[in-house]
Every structure is written in C-alpha cells, then in structure tokens.
Amino acid sequence: VVFSGPNSETTETNSPYSHIRIVTDVSNDKYLPFAIQYPTTVHANINEQIVAIVDYEKQQYIKEMQSLHAKYDKNIVGELNISFEMYEFEENYYSFLLQTKRSIPGKKPTHSYNTVVMDNDGNVISVDKLLNYNEESLKTLSSQIQAFILNEDKFSHINEMVIKGQTSAEWGNFEEFIIHEDHINFYFNNLVEKQLNEPL
C-alpha cells in the first residue's frame, strides 16, 4: 500500500499486458499537488519494490512541503510527478522505468530515475545477475561507459573525476537500467543532477 498523505484519488486501469496494470494516484489537495503513475503486477515481490520507490518519493515531497507550510505559508505550492514506461524483451522480460520530477519552492528541481526489471516468473533481474556475477564483465562495462561519456562533447561540462567516480566498477553504480529491444540503457541519477539526463 502506498503512503497515503493528503487526500488523493487512486484508480487502476489495464495496460497492453494482461498481467500488468497501471495505478494512477492524483492529489485532491491544491496545496500538495501530485500526479503519480506506476505499474502493478501479479508478483507481490515486484509490487513491493515498485511501491517502495513511489512511497519514498511521495513521503519526501509531502514532508518537505508540510515543513514549508508550517514555517512560512500554507499557500506555498510544489509539484511532484512520477511517470513510468515499460518495455518488453523477448516476451519474457519486462523493464519498468520510473521517472520522478519534484519541485520544492526555494530548491533546485530534482529529476531522477528508478528501474525494476523482471522476468515472467517474477524474478528480479539485477545488473550482477545480468552479467552472471562476473567482475571482469563489470570492469569492461565501466570502462566502456566512461569512454563513451568522456569522448562526447555534450558531456564535457561534467568533471572527469565525477564521471569516473559515478561509473567506477561497482555493482551499485549500474543498478538503474532497462532492457530495451537490442540494447541496455543505464541511468545515473547523480550525473542527471549535473545535466547528464540521457540514458547510456
């Protein structure tokens, strides 16, 4: 169950896939507006992981806005939008890309990505599982992504040490990814904040 917070209206609709439905949660509070969409599946473990992501973002937004209302003015209005895209691969793997955009008055707007990848049996596909827990494959992935970013002029404004730090050969640096058609997209939230807002 997603954290409730202010009054909101929640609906559930079909998706193009019979075992996946779409949950929409829209705030009825004009001082705490938000619009959230996320997938729900027939697998409890997948749903728990997705709801944990949504819950965290929603709670953070509401707590920050309520703090502003208490300190300054209850008429201050922020914004929270969570949307998602889903991708099917070989009719057995499904990737969910959740995109969160949060705007709090007085702070820089934030933009982040979270991903969940599963197979038809509800097994989570993590990056270490994807690479067969092979450390050498992780090092290769890291070096290829670093080379790509560092050789692209459009990313030249990002400090080289920051890039290398966020893409070093650590499993945790590559946990946000989706499988889409014949390629894999990786998302780096700490670099998104530095305007690297494209998947790699």
C-alpha positions as CSV (number, residue, x, y, z in Angstrom):
1,V,0.0,0.0,0.0
2,V,1.4,3.4,-1.0
3,F,1.8,6.0,1.8
4,S,-1.5,8.0,1.7
5,G,-0.6,11.6,2.8
6,P,-3.2,14.1,1.7
7,N,-6.5,13.2,0.1
8,S,-6.0,11.7,-3.3
9,E,-7.9,9.6,-5.9
10,T,-6.4,6.3,-6.9
11,T,-7.6,4.4,-9.9
12,E,-6.4,1.2,-11.7
13,T,-6.5,0.5,-15.4
14,N,-5.4,-2.1,-17.9
15,S,-2.0,-2.0,-19.7
16,P,-1.1,-3.6,-23.0
17,Y,-0.1,-6.7,-21.0
18,S,-2.7,-8.8,-19.2
19,H,-0.5,-9.4,-16.1
20,I,0.4,-5.7,-15.6
21,R,-2.0,-2.9,-14.6
22,I,-1.5,0.8,-14.2
23,V,-2.1,2.6,-10.9
24,T,-2.8,6.3,-11.0
25,D,-2.7,8.4,-7.8
26,V,-3.7,12.1,-8.1
27,S,-3.8,14.5,-5.2
28,N,-7.1,16.4,-4.4
29,D,-5.1,18.9,-2.2
30,K,-4.4,22.1,-4.1
31,Y,-1.5,22.9,-1.7
32,L,0.1,19.5,-2.1
33,P,-0.4,18.6,-5.7
34,F,1.0,15.4,-7.2
35,A,0.3,13.1,-10.0
36,I,1.7,9.6,-9.9
37,Q,1.5,6.6,-12.2
38,Y,3.2,3.2,-11.6
39,P,2.7,-0.4,-12.7
40,T,1.4,-3.2,-10.6
41,T,1.9,-6.9,-11.5
42,V,0.8,-10.3,-10.4
43,H,4.0,-10.7,-8.4
44,A,4.0,-9.4,-4.8
45,N,7.8,-9.1,-4.6
46,I,7.9,-6.9,-7.7
47,N,5.0,-4.8,-6.4
48,E,6.7,-4.3,-3.1
49,Q,9.9,-3.0,-4.8
50,I,7.9,-0.6,-7.0
51,V,5.8,0.7,-4.2
52,A,8.9,1.3,-2.0
53,I,10.2,3.6,-4.7
54,V,7.0,5.5,-5.1
55,D,6.4,5.6,-1.3
56,Y,9.8,7.2,-0.7
57,E,9.4,9.9,-3.3
58,K,5.9,10.7,-2.2
59,Q,6.8,10.9,1.5
60,Q,9.8,13.1,0.9
61,Y,7.8,15.5,-1.1
62,I,4.9,15.7,1.4
63,K,7.3,16.1,4.4
64,E,9.2,18.9,2.7
65,M,6.0,20.7,1.7
66,Q,4.4,20.4,5.1
67,S,7.6,21.8,6.7
68,L,7.4,24.8,4.4
69,H,3.7,25.3,5.2
70,A,4.4,25.2,8.9
71,K,7.4,27.6,8.7
72,Y,6.2,30.1,6.1
73,D,2.9,29.9,4.3
74,K,0.4,27.2,3.7
75,N,-0.3,28.6,0.3
76,I,3.1,27.6,-1.0
77,V,2.7,25.1,-3.8
78,G,5.2,22.5,-5.0
79,E,4.9,19.7,-7.6
80,L,5.5,16.0,-7.8
81,N,5.2,13.9,-10.9
82,I,6.0,10.3,-11.2
83,S,5.5,8.6,-14.5
84,F,6.7,5.3,-15.9
85,E,7.4,3.5,-19.2
86,M,7.6,-0.3,-19.6
87,Y,9.5,-2.3,-22.2
88,E,9.1,-5.9,-23.2
89,F,12.0,-8.0,-24.3
90,E,11.6,-11.4,-26.0
91,E,8.2,-11.8,-24.3
92,N,9.8,-12.9,-21.1
93,Y,11.5,-9.8,-19.6
94,Y,9.8,-6.6,-18.6
95,S,11.6,-3.4,-17.7
96,F,9.9,-0.6,-15.7
97,L,11.4,2.9,-15.9
98,L,10.0,5.2,-13.2
99,Q,10.8,8.9,-13.7
100,T,10.4,11.3,-10.8
101,K,10.3,15.1,-11.1
102,R,10.0,17.0,-7.9
103,S,9.8,20.8,-7.5
104,I,10.0,22.4,-4.0
105,P,9.9,26.2,-3.7
106,G,13.3,27.6,-2.8
107,K,15.2,24.4,-4.0
108,K,16.5,23.3,-7.4
109,P,14.0,20.9,-9.1
110,T,15.1,17.3,-9.0
111,H,14.8,14.7,-11.7
112,S,15.6,11.0,-11.0
113,Y,15.2,7.6,-12.5
114,N,14.5,4.2,-10.8
115,T,14.2,0.9,-12.6
116,V,12.8,-2.6,-12.0
117,V,13.5,-5.4,-14.4
118,M,11.7,-8.8,-14.0
119,D,11.1,-12.0,-15.9
120,N,7.7,-13.7,-16.4
121,D,8.1,-15.7,-13.2
122,G,8.5,-12.5,-11.1
123,N,12.3,-12.9,-10.6
124,V,14.1,-9.6,-10.3
125,I,16.9,-9.2,-12.9
126,S,19.7,-7.2,-11.3
127,V,22.8,-6.0,-13.0
128,D,25.0,-8.5,-11.3
129,K,22.7,-11.3,-12.4
130,L,22.6,-9.8,-15.9
131,L,26.4,-10.1,-16.1
132,N,26.5,-13.5,-14.4
133,Y,28.2,-12.0,-11.3
134,N,31.3,-11.6,-13.4
135,E,33.6,-8.9,-12.1
136,E,35.6,-8.7,-15.3
137,S,32.4,-8.0,-17.2
138,L,31.6,-5.2,-14.7
139,K,35.0,-3.7,-15.3
140,T,34.5,-3.8,-19.1
141,L,31.1,-2.2,-18.8
142,S,32.5,0.5,-16.6
143,S,35.4,1.3,-18.9
144,Q,33.1,1.4,-22.0
145,I,30.6,3.7,-20.4
146,Q,33.4,6.0,-19.1
147,A,35.0,6.2,-22.5
148,F,31.6,7.0,-24.2
149,I,30.9,9.8,-21.8
150,L,34.4,11.3,-21.8
151,N,34.5,11.3,-25.6
152,E,31.2,13.1,-26.1
153,D,31.5,16.9,-26.4
154,K,28.0,17.3,-25.0
155,F,29.1,15.9,-21.6
156,S,32.3,18.0,-21.4
157,H,30.9,20.3,-18.7
158,I,30.9,17.4,-16.2
159,N,34.0,17.0,-14.2
160,E,36.0,13.9,-15.3
161,M,36.6,12.7,-11.7
162,V,32.9,12.9,-11.0
163,I,32.2,10.8,-14.1
164,K,34.8,8.2,-13.2
165,G,33.5,8.1,-9.6
166,Q,29.9,7.6,-10.6
167,T,30.7,5.0,-13.2
168,S,33.5,3.1,-11.5
169,A,33.4,-0.7,-11.4
170,E,30.9,-1.1,-8.5
171,W,27.7,-3.0,-8.9
172,G,25.7,-0.3,-7.2
173,N,26.7,2.3,-9.9
174,F,24.8,0.3,-12.5
175,E,21.7,-0.8,-10.7
176,E,19.4,1.5,-12.6
177,F,19.0,0.0,-16.1
178,I,16.4,-1.2,-18.6
179,I,16.5,-3.8,-21.4
180,H,15.0,-2.3,-24.5
181,E,15.0,-4.0,-27.9
182,D,18.6,-5.0,-28.6
183,H,20.3,-2.8,-26.1
184,I,20.5,-1.8,-22.4
185,N,20.1,1.7,-21.1
186,F,21.8,2.7,-17.9
187,Y,20.7,5.7,-15.8
188,F,23.0,7.6,-13.4
189,N,21.0,9.8,-11.0
190,N,24.0,11.6,-9.6
191,L,25.0,12.6,-13.1
192,V,21.5,13.6,-14.0
193,E,21.7,16.3,-11.4
194,K,24.7,17.6,-13.4
195,Q,22.7,17.6,-16.6
196,L,23.5,14.2,-17.9
197,N,19.9,13.5,-18.4
198,E,20.1,10.9,-21.1
199,P,20.3,7.1,-20.8
200,L,23.5,5.5,-21.8
